Amino acid sequence: MARREEQLRAGAPTAPLCASAADALPNDIDVTGTLGPAAGLKFFFNEQTFLNVGYRYEWFFEEIEAGGLTDEADSGNHVGSVGIGYLFGGDRDRVVRYDETIVQRAESAATRAEDAANRTESAARRIEDAANRAERDFDRGLRK
């Protein structure tokens, strides 16, 4: 998971989030649970700093029984969040080296593809020249 996040940080300015959430919320009297889906985006300013924008919906419950959630399962809560984050740790040099390797490989592949296109174009010209010579020779043969 950390490797994927490093790749997202190094190669893309945004990282999507899609998850499910489960929480236990204690108070003075009892504990209420919540369940629900969550979605959001991380907008990276650089490799470590990001703006996090998120949304989740919560269903409240106090017990889980065989028939499903009890008490407040029919009511829910919309939660939006905005925050700034900072990622600690990781091997950023390795990610940068990895990206440089990918760029070098892509440049090398592009050069090879360009060389192949030039060779193909040259071969097509030679075939066209040979066809023109054959046509001229054929026309000369008919005139004789």
Secondary structure, 3 states (H helix, E strand, C coil): CHHHHHHHHHHCCEEEEEEEEEEEEECCCCEEEEEEEEEEEEEECCCCEEEEEEEEEEEEECCEECCEECCCCCCEEEEEEEEEEECCCCCHHHHHHHHHHHHHHHHHHHHHHHHHHHHHHHHHHHHHHHHHHHHHHHHHHHHC
